[in-house]
Amino acid sequence: MLITRAPFRISFFGGGTDYQEYFSAYGGSVLSTTIDKYCYVSMRHLPPFFEHKNQFTYSKIERFNNAEDVEHPLVRAALNYVSTDKIQIAYDADLPACSGIGSSSAFAVSLLQGLYALNGKYPDKMQLAKEAIYLEREYLKEAGGVQDQLAAAFGGFNVMHFDSSGYRIEPLDISVENKEKLNRNLLLAFTGFTHFSGEIATEQQKNIPSTIAQLDEMKRLVDEGASLLRSGNTDSFGELLDYTWSLKRSLSKCITNEKIDDLYEKAKEYGAMGGKLIGAGGGGFMLLYVPEEKQSFLKEKLPELQYIPFRFESCGTEIIYSDK
């Protein structure tokens, strides 16, 4: 038996520049961090006493003899990619799927790490990230970027760089004091509805030729945001989130809607200095920068949002239990 886990992420600036259609031509950058909310994958070799050879448990239970019979596309792809048989896999998570926090890619990274470990192999974080990107973006042809897999694998505060030659991870040199200050002034709020990010990502990717100017500006904000965090100017960082949200909304008509816009404007009215939807958009989690002394008032005025306490984390994907 072994258990792996990979963290979910919050992306601050640069989202959209991690799409290959953009970064292969212009180079992309993203500023993000992982948080202490995780997906967990447990697995073991299945004893030979059952009619089925394999089992995968998530929102339902799939029992199967061959990888090709699995309905879940990522598990089917991973079992074909890392040949494994007579296996029982279970998925659990701290936050709901399709909510913008990088859950599918965290699952891909954690699943690959577990399958390799069950076979006595231990790839490094970059290999896990690259192979998760391959499975999701090339093997399965799912729309989206490449930041989520890298964040889940490496963990921590990072500026990520993408270009035609590959990926580079630059850990952000932010002091513990400034990190704590930022953490205290951020609220993570669930809007109450989820979305299918692939549809939004597909629309956004189609629009890249006509949104180059916005993406260039969003990429520029990565360095500005990183500089503000290093200096401890978190209020200006919060205001910059408001600006990048205005840019992100212009990338596709699917990113926001009337309900999301209303919630966001009310949040600003009740004390938020800035914020954004996390992930592709359309629902899921909203990140708000709210000075600590104003948070109780905002929560009182917006009870329809579900607030999730969180802390930043720095470990990335890891094996947290193994009896091998």
C-alpha positions in Angstrom: 0.0 0.0 0.0 1.1 3.5 -0.7 -0.5 7.0 -0.6 0.6 10.0 -2.6 -0.7 13.5 -2.5 -0.3 16.6 -4.6 -1.3 20.2 -3.6 -3.8 22.4 -5.3 -2.7 25.8 -6.5 -3.6 29.5 -6.6 -2.4 31.3 -9.8 -2.0 35.0 -9.3 -0.6 36.4 -12.6 0.2 35.2 -16.1 -2.5 32.6 -16.5 -3.2 32.0 -20.2 0.5 32.7 -21.2 1.1 29.0 -20.3 -0.9 27.9 -23.3 1.4 26.4 -25.9 -0.2 28.5 -28.7 1.1 31.6 -26.9 4.3 30.6 -25.1 5.8 28.8 -28.1 5.9 32.1 -30.0 6.2 34.7 -27.3 7.4 33.0 -24.1 5.1 32.8 -21.0 5.4 33.4 -17.3 3.1 32.6 -14.3 3.3 33.6 -10.6 1.6 31.0 -8.5 1.6 29.2 -5.2 0.4 25.9 -3.8 -1.8 25.6 -0.7 -2.4 23.1 2.0 -5.4 21.5 0.2 -4.6 18.3 -1.6 -5.7 15.4 -3.7 -4.8 12.0 -2.4 -4.2 8.8 -4.3 -3.9 5.5 -2.5 -3.1 2.3 -4.3 -2.1 -1.3 -3.7 -1.8 -4.5 -5.6 -5.2 -6.2 -5.7 -5.3 -9.6 -4.0 -6.2 -12.4 -6.5 -9.5 -13.3 -5.0 -11.9 -11.2 -7.1 -13.6 -11.7 -10.5 -12.0 -8.4 -11.6 -8.3 -7.7 -11.8 -8.4 -3.9 -11.1 -10.5 -1.3 -9.4 -10.6 2.5 -9.3 -12.7 4.3 -6.7 -13.7 8.0 -7.0 -17.2 9.3 -7.3 -18.1 5.8 -8.4 -16.4 2.4 -8.5 -15.0 1.0 -11.7 -13.9 -2.6 -11.8 -12.1 -3.8 -14.9 -9.7 -6.3 -16.3 -8.0 -4.2 -18.9 -6.9 -0.5 -18.9 -8.9 0.1 -22.1 -12.1 -0.7 -20.2 -11.7 2.2 -17.8 -14.2 5.1 -18.3 -12.1 7.7 -16.5 -9.9 9.0 -19.3 -6.9 10.0 -17.2 -6.7 6.7 -15.4 -7.1 4.8 -18.6 -4.2 6.9 -20.1 -2.0 6.6 -17.1 -2.4 2.8 -16.9 -1.5 2.5 -20.5 1.5 4.8 -20.1 2.8 3.2 -16.9 1.9 -0.4 -17.4 0.4 -1.7 -14.2 -1.9 -4.6 -13.5 -3.8 -6.2 -10.6 -4.1 -2.8 -8.9 -6.6 -1.0 -6.7 -6.6 2.8 -6.8 -8.7 5.3 -4.8 -9.0 9.1 -5.2 -9.9 11.6 -2.5 -9.6 15.4 -2.4 -10.0 18.3 0.1 -11.8 20.5 -2.5 -14.2 19.7 -5.3 -13.1 19.0 -8.9 -13.8 21.5 -11.7 -13.4 24.5 -9.4 -10.3 26.2 -10.8 -7.6 25.0 -8.3 -5.8 22.6 -10.6 -7.4 19.4 -9.3 -7.1 17.4 -12.5 -3.4 18.1 -13.0 -2.7 17.5 -9.3 -4.4 14.1 -9.7 -2.4 13.4 -12.9 0.9 14.1 -11.1 0.0 12.2 -7.9 -1.3 9.2 -9.9 1.9 9.0 -12.0 4.0 9.2 -8.9 2.1 6.4 -7.2 2.1 4.1 -10.3 5.9 4.6 -10.7 6.5 4.0 -7.0 4.4 0.8 -7.0 6.8 -0.4 -9.7 9.9 0.6 -7.7 10.7 3.8 -9.7 11.0 7.3 -8.4 11.1 10.1 -11.1 12.0 13.6 -10.1 9.5 16.4 -10.0 10.2 17.8 -13.4 9.7 14.4 -15.1 6.4 13.9 -13.2 5.2 17.3 -14.4 6.3 16.8 -18.0 4.7 13.4 -18.2 1.5 14.7 -16.6 1.5 17.5 -19.2 2.0 14.9 -21.9 -0.9 12.7 -20.7 -3.4 15.6 -20.4 -2.4 17.9 -23.3 -1.0 15.5 -25.9 -2.2 11.9 -25.2 -5.8 13.0 -24.2 -5.8 16.2 -26.3 -7.4 18.1 -23.4 -7.3 21.9 -23.8 -5.4 24.0 -21.2 -2.0 25.2 -20.1 1.0 23.7 -18.4 1.2 25.6 -15.2 -1.0 23.3 -13.1 1.2 20.2 -13.5 4.3 22.1 -12.6 2.8 23.7 -9.6 1.5 20.4 -8.3 4.8 18.7 -8.8 7.1 21.4 -7.3 4.9 23.1 -4.7 5.6 26.5 -3.2 5.8 30.1 -4.5 7.2 30.1 -8.0 7.6 32.2 -11.1 7.3 29.7 -13.9 8.7 30.3 -17.4 7.6 28.6 -20.5 9.0 28.8 -24.1 9.6 26.6 -27.1 12.7 25.0 -25.4 10.9 23.9 -22.2 10.0 25.0 -18.7 11.9 26.7 -15.9 10.9 27.0 -12.3 12.2 30.0 -10.3 11.3 29.8 -6.6 10.2 33.2 -5.4 12.5 34.7 -2.7 9.8 36.0 -0.4 10.4 36.4 3.3 8.4 34.4 5.8 7.0 37.7 7.2 5.8 38.9 3.8 4.3 35.5 3.0 2.4 35.4 6.3 1.2 39.0 5.6 -0.2 38.0 2.2 -1.8 34.8 3.6 -3.6 36.8 6.3 -5.1 39.2 3.7 -6.4 36.6 1.3 -9.8 34.9 1.3 -10.5 31.8 -0.8 -14.3 31.7 -1.5 -16.3 29.0 -3.3 -18.9 30.5 -5.6 -21.2 27.5 -5.1 -21.0 26.2 -8.7 -18.3 24.4 -10.7 -17.3 24.5 -14.4 -15.7 22.4 -17.1 -12.5 24.2 -17.7 -11.8 22.4 -21.0 -14.6 24.2 -22.8 -13.4 27.6 -21.5 -9.8 26.8 -22.3 -10.7 25.8 -25.8 -12.5 29.1 -26.4 -9.6 31.0 -24.9 -7.1 29.2 -27.0 -9.1 30.0 -30.2 -9.0 33.7 -29.2 -5.2 33.9 -28.6 -4.4 35.6 -32.0 -6.8 38.4 -31.1 -5.8 38.7 -27.4 -2.0 38.9 -27.7 -1.9 42.5 -26.2 -3.8 41.4 -23.1 -1.7 38.3 -22.7 1.5 40.3 -23.1 0.3 42.7 -20.3 -0.7 39.8 -18.1 2.8 38.3 -18.5 4.4 41.7 -17.6 2.4 41.7 -14.3 4.2 38.5 -13.2 7.4 40.5 -12.5 5.5 43.4 -11.0 3.6 41.1 -8.7 6.8 39.2 -7.6 8.5 42.6 -6.9 5.6 43.7 -4.7 5.7 40.5 -2.7 9.4 40.7 -2.1 9.0 44.3 -0.8 6.0 43.4 1.4 3.6 45.8 -0.4 0.7 43.3 -0.3 -2.0 46.0 -0.6 -0.6 47.0 -4.0 -0.4 43.3 -4.9 -4.2 43.0 -4.1 -4.9 46.0 -6.3 -2.9 44.4 -9.1 -5.1 41.3 -8.8 -8.1 43.6 -9.7 -6.3 44.8 -12.8 -5.3 41.3 -14.0 -8.9 40.2 -13.5 -10.1 43.0 -15.8 -7.6 41.7 -18.4 -8.5 38.1 -17.9 -12.2 38.8 -18.4 -11.5 40.1 -21.9 -9.9 36.8 -23.1 -13.2 35.0 -23.6 -16.9 35.6 -23.0 -17.0 32.3 -21.1 -14.7 33.4 -18.3 -17.3 35.3 -16.3 -21.0 35.8 -16.1 -23.5 38.1 -14.5 -23.6 36.2 -11.2 -19.8 36.2 -10.9 -19.5 39.9 -11.8 -22.2 40.7 -9.2 -20.4 38.8 -6.4 -17.1 40.4 -7.3 -18.4 43.9 -7.3 -20.2 43.3 -4.0 -16.9 42.0 -2.6 -15.1 45.2 -3.6 -17.9 47.2 -2.1 -17.5 45.4 1.2 -13.8 45.7 1.5 -11.9 43.7 -1.1 -9.1 45.6 -2.8 -8.9 43.1 -5.7 -9.3 39.5 -6.6 -10.0 37.1 -9.4 -11.5 33.7 -10.3 -8.9 31.0 -10.0 -8.3 28.8 -13.0 -10.0 29.0 -16.4 -13.1 30.9 -15.1 -16.8 30.2 -15.3 -17.2 29.4 -11.6 -15.3 27.5 -8.9 -13.1 29.4 -6.4 -12.7 33.2 -6.2 -9.6 34.6 -4.6 -10.1 37.9 -2.8 -7.5 40.3 -1.3 -9.3 41.7 1.8 -7.4 43.6 4.6 -7.7 41.4 7.7 -9.7 44.0 9.6 -12.4 44.0 6.9 -12.8 40.3 6.5 -15.5 39.7 9.1 -17.7 42.5 7.6 -17.3 41.1 4.0 -18.2 37.5 5.2 -21.2 38.9 7.0 -22.4 40.7 3.9 -21.7 37.8 1.5 -22.9 34.7 3.3 -23.6 33.0 0.0 -19.9 32.4 -0.5 -18.3 29.5 1.3 -14.9 30.6 2.7 -12.1 28.0 2.9 -9.3 28.6 5.4 -5.9 27.8 3.9 -2.1 28.1 4.3 0.6 28.2 1.7 2.6 25.0 1.3 6.0 24.2 -0.2 6.4 20.5 -0.6 4.6 19.7 -3.9 3.8 16.1 -4.8 5.1 13.5 -2.3 4.6 9.9 -1.1 3.2 10.3 2.4 2.8 6.6 3.2 4.4 3.4 1.8 4.8 -0.1 3.3 6.9 -1.2 0.4 
